Amino acid sequence: MAFTIANFQPIGGQAKRGSAPQHFSYKTEDSAATVDTAGYFNEVRGLLEVGDVIHRVTTSSGAFSTYGTHCVVNKSATAVDVTDTTAGTTTDTD
């Protein structure tokens, strides 16, 4: 699949960029490996800076699948690259 801008949202008040990283949430049916691909977030390149954090939730047929955190590690004039995911724990004991 491809990046879906409607599923990409800022977390908290981000009216201006300071020296701290911004945080974003993103929901997708794409695998972590697909999201990790350089250029995946190019559509929102203007919003992202090196060090920003993207919290990803992956669903499958509408059901929760996995989640993880990606950080922007490189941003050029044409492309954004994020880290491979740091996976979250997905245990549900109830």
Secondary structure, DSSP 8 states (H G I E B T S, - for coil): ----GGGEEE-S--SS--SS--EEEEEESS-HHHHTSTTTTGGGTTT--TT-EEEEEEEETTEEEEEEEEEEEEE-SS-EEE---EE-------
